[in-house]
Amino acid sequence: MFEPVSTGRVSGEIVSRIKGAIRAGELAPGDQLPAERDLTKQLGVSRVSVRDALRMLEANGLIEVRVGARGGAFVTAPAPQLVGEGFADMLLLADVDAAHVTEVRMIFELGLLDLACLRATEADVARLHEVCDRADAAGAYDPVLSAEFHAQLARCSHNDALVLFAEALRAPLASSLHAARAADPEAGRVGSLEHRAIAVAVGARDAAAARRIMAEHLGRTAARVQSPA
């Protein structure tokens, strides 16, 4: 499956080769990688380099290393939390501000509402209301709960790609909401009421109402975190 590695940083090159095999469909979630000894021979590298590469892949959530008689390195789908952490780190390092995150939300969240209203089950809508109930019980506005509501809204679409992106956006979203709260501490109360209204609209399969409420909801957030000209 793999050709010898001869140039560059060895462990990083091994990671690139294995990622390439996953992207090409040569390896799929659940598949077992060759044993360390076999990878060492195929790639023409040391066992230490192979182990370093496997640790890197495991840290990135691309493989799971199991021990025991049936152990080994198995390809796995990255957990949304890991994807979210990586995306959040990327935005942090790129110094992307809250205003730009909110612009992404306006494109993304308004776009998913049609699917959410079409596909949401009673259980999905109940979970939206349950998040609202916890927010009400908390008393003070909680950006983390707000981010959870928006992630649950994406789950109502029953589109795995949208759900994964929403999970990846959750940490940057919570950070932008902290910035919005700092700009207007009283705005969280109105936002919580809008969450409840969106949940009602999704339950009624009223996409037009859901989009109208969400547009107002996000538009106010955008105004509070607007970057200076």
C-alpha positions as CSV (number, residue, x, y, z in Angstrom):
1,M,0.0,0.0,0.0
2,F,2.8,2.4,0.9
3,E,6.0,3.3,-0.9
4,P,9.3,4.0,0.9
5,V,9.8,7.4,2.5
6,S,13.0,9.0,1.5
7,T,12.8,12.8,2.0
8,G,11.4,15.4,4.4
9,R,10.5,15.1,8.0
10,V,10.0,11.3,8.3
11,S,7.1,11.1,10.8
12,G,5.2,14.0,9.1
13,E,5.7,12.3,5.7
14,I,4.3,9.1,7.1
15,V,1.3,10.9,8.4
16,S,0.8,12.5,5.0
17,R,0.9,9.1,3.3
18,I,-1.7,7.6,5.6
19,K,-3.9,10.6,5.3
20,G,-3.6,10.4,1.5
21,A,-4.7,6.8,1.6
22,I,-7.7,7.7,3.7
23,R,-8.7,10.5,1.3
24,A,-8.3,8.3,-1.7
25,G,-10.6,5.7,-0.2
26,E,-7.9,3.1,0.1
27,L,-8.5,3.1,3.9
28,A,-11.9,3.6,5.4
29,P,-13.2,4.0,9.0
30,G,-12.9,0.6,10.7
31,D,-10.0,-0.6,8.5
32,Q,-6.8,-1.7,10.3
33,L,-3.5,-0.3,9.3
34,P,-0.6,-2.7,8.7
35,A,1.3,-3.7,11.8
36,E,4.2,-1.4,12.9
37,R,6.7,-3.9,11.6
38,D,5.0,-4.1,8.2
39,L,4.8,-0.3,7.9
40,T,8.4,0.0,8.8
41,K,9.3,-2.3,5.9
42,Q,6.9,-0.7,3.4
43,L,7.9,2.8,4.1
44,G,11.6,2.1,4.6
45,V,11.7,4.0,7.9
46,S,12.5,3.3,11.6
47,R,10.0,1.9,14.0
48,V,10.4,5.0,16.1
49,S,9.2,7.2,13.2
50,V,6.2,4.9,12.6
51,R,5.2,5.2,16.3
52,D,5.6,9.0,16.2
53,A,3.4,9.1,13.1
54,L,0.7,6.9,14.7
55,R,0.7,9.1,17.8
56,M,0.1,12.1,15.6
57,L,-2.7,10.5,13.8
58,E,-4.3,9.3,17.0
59,A,-4.1,12.8,18.5
60,N,-5.9,14.2,15.4
61,G,-8.6,11.6,15.8
62,L,-7.8,9.8,12.5
63,I,-6.9,6.4,14.1
64,E,-7.7,4.5,17.2
65,V,-4.9,2.4,18.7
66,R,-6.2,-0.7,20.5
67,V,-4.3,-3.1,22.7
68,G,-4.6,-6.8,23.2
69,A,-4.7,-9.9,21.0
70,R,-6.9,-8.1,18.5
71,G,-5.2,-4.7,18.9
72,G,-3.6,-2.5,16.3
73,A,-4.2,0.9,14.7
74,F,-7.7,1.3,13.2
75,V,-8.9,4.2,11.0
76,T,-11.7,6.2,12.6
77,A,-13.7,9.2,11.8
78,P,-12.5,12.3,13.7
79,A,-14.8,13.3,16.6
80,P,-16.7,16.5,16.0
81,Q,-15.1,17.9,19.2
82,L,-11.7,17.4,17.8
83,V,-12.7,19.0,14.5
84,G,-14.2,21.9,16.5
85,E,-11.0,22.4,18.5
86,G,-8.9,22.4,15.4
87,F,-11.2,24.9,13.7
88,A,-11.3,27.1,16.8
89,D,-7.5,27.1,17.0
90,M,-7.2,28.0,13.4
91,L,-9.5,31.0,13.8
92,L,-7.6,32.1,16.9
93,L,-4.2,31.9,15.2
94,A,-5.6,33.7,12.2
95,D,-7.0,36.4,14.5
96,V,-10.5,36.1,13.0
97,D,-12.7,38.5,14.9
98,A,-16.3,38.0,16.3
99,A,-17.8,40.1,13.5
100,H,-16.5,37.7,10.8
101,V,-17.6,34.7,12.8
102,T,-21.1,36.2,12.9
103,E,-21.1,36.8,9.2
104,V,-20.4,33.1,8.7
105,R,-23.2,32.3,11.0
106,M,-25.7,34.4,9.0
107,I,-24.8,32.5,5.8
108,F,-24.8,29.1,7.5
109,E,-27.6,29.2,10.0
110,L,-30.1,30.9,7.8
111,G,-29.3,28.4,5.1
112,L,-30.0,25.3,7.2
113,L,-33.4,26.4,8.5
114,D,-35.4,25.0,5.6
115,L,-33.9,21.5,6.1
116,A,-34.4,21.8,9.9
117,C,-38.0,22.7,9.5
118,L,-38.5,19.9,7.0
119,R,-36.8,17.1,8.8
120,A,-36.9,17.9,12.5
121,T,-38.5,15.1,14.5
122,E,-40.6,15.6,17.7
123,A,-37.5,14.5,19.7
124,D,-35.3,17.1,17.9
125,V,-37.8,19.9,18.7
126,A,-38.0,18.6,22.3
127,R,-34.3,18.9,22.6
128,L,-34.4,22.5,21.4
129,H,-36.9,23.4,24.1
130,E,-34.9,21.5,26.7
131,V,-31.9,23.7,26.0
132,C,-34.2,26.7,26.3
133,D,-35.5,25.4,29.6
134,R,-31.9,25.1,30.9
135,A,-31.1,28.6,29.8
136,D,-34.3,29.9,31.5
137,A,-33.3,28.1,34.7
138,A,-29.8,29.5,34.6
139,G,-31.2,33.0,35.1
140,A,-28.2,34.8,33.6
141,Y,-27.4,34.6,29.9
142,D,-24.9,31.7,29.1
143,P,-23.1,31.9,25.8
144,V,-22.2,28.2,26.1
145,L,-25.9,27.2,26.3
146,S,-26.6,29.6,23.4
147,A,-24.0,27.8,21.3
148,E,-25.5,24.5,22.3
149,F,-28.9,25.6,21.0
150,H,-27.5,26.5,17.6
151,A,-25.6,23.2,17.4
152,Q,-28.8,21.4,18.2
153,L,-30.6,23.4,15.5
154,A,-28.1,22.1,12.9
155,R,-28.9,18.5,14.1
156,C,-32.5,19.1,13.2
157,S,-31.4,19.2,9.5
158,H,-30.3,15.5,9.7
159,N,-27.5,16.4,7.4
160,D,-24.2,15.0,8.7
161,A,-22.1,17.6,6.9
162,L,-24.1,20.5,8.4
163,V,-23.9,18.9,11.8
164,L,-20.1,18.5,11.6
165,F,-19.6,22.1,10.5
166,A,-21.9,23.3,13.3
167,E,-19.9,21.4,15.9
168,A,-16.7,22.8,14.4
169,L,-18.2,26.3,14.7
170,R,-19.4,25.8,18.3
171,A,-16.3,27.1,20.1
172,P,-15.8,30.2,17.9
173,L,-19.5,30.8,18.1
174,A,-19.4,30.8,21.9
175,S,-16.4,33.2,21.8
176,S,-18.2,35.6,19.6
177,L,-21.3,35.5,21.9
178,H,-19.0,36.4,24.8
179,A,-17.9,39.4,22.8
180,A,-21.5,40.3,22.0
181,R,-22.5,40.0,25.7
182,A,-19.7,42.4,26.6
183,A,-21.0,44.9,24.1
184,D,-24.6,44.7,25.4
185,P,-25.1,42.7,28.7
186,E,-28.9,43.0,28.4
187,A,-29.2,41.5,24.9
188,G,-29.0,37.9,26.1
189,R,-32.5,38.0,27.5
190,V,-34.0,38.9,24.1
191,G,-31.8,36.3,22.5
192,S,-33.2,33.6,24.8
193,L,-36.7,34.6,23.9
194,E,-35.8,34.3,20.2
195,H,-34.3,30.9,20.7
196,R,-37.7,29.7,22.1
197,A,-39.5,31.3,19.2
198,I,-37.2,29.6,16.7
199,A,-37.9,26.2,18.4
200,V,-41.6,26.9,18.1
201,A,-41.3,27.8,14.4
202,V,-39.2,24.6,13.7
203,G,-41.8,22.5,15.5
204,A,-44.5,24.1,13.4
205,R,-42.4,23.6,10.2
206,D,-42.7,27.3,9.6
207,A,-39.4,28.0,7.8
208,A,-40.4,31.5,6.9
209,A,-41.0,32.4,10.5
210,A,-37.8,30.7,11.6
211,R,-35.7,32.6,9.0
212,R,-37.3,35.9,10.0
213,I,-36.6,35.4,13.7
214,M,-33.0,34.1,13.0
215,A,-32.3,37.1,10.7
216,E,-33.3,39.5,13.5
217,H,-31.4,37.4,16.1
218,L,-28.1,37.3,14.2
219,G,-28.5,40.8,12.8
220,R,-28.5,42.2,16.4
221,T,-25.5,40.1,17.3
222,A,-23.7,41.4,14.2
223,A,-24.4,45.0,15.2
224,R,-23.0,44.4,18.7
225,V,-19.7,42.9,17.5
226,Q,-19.3,45.0,14.3
227,S,-15.7,45.6,13.5
228,P,-14.6,49.2,13.4
229,A,-14.4,50.6,9.8
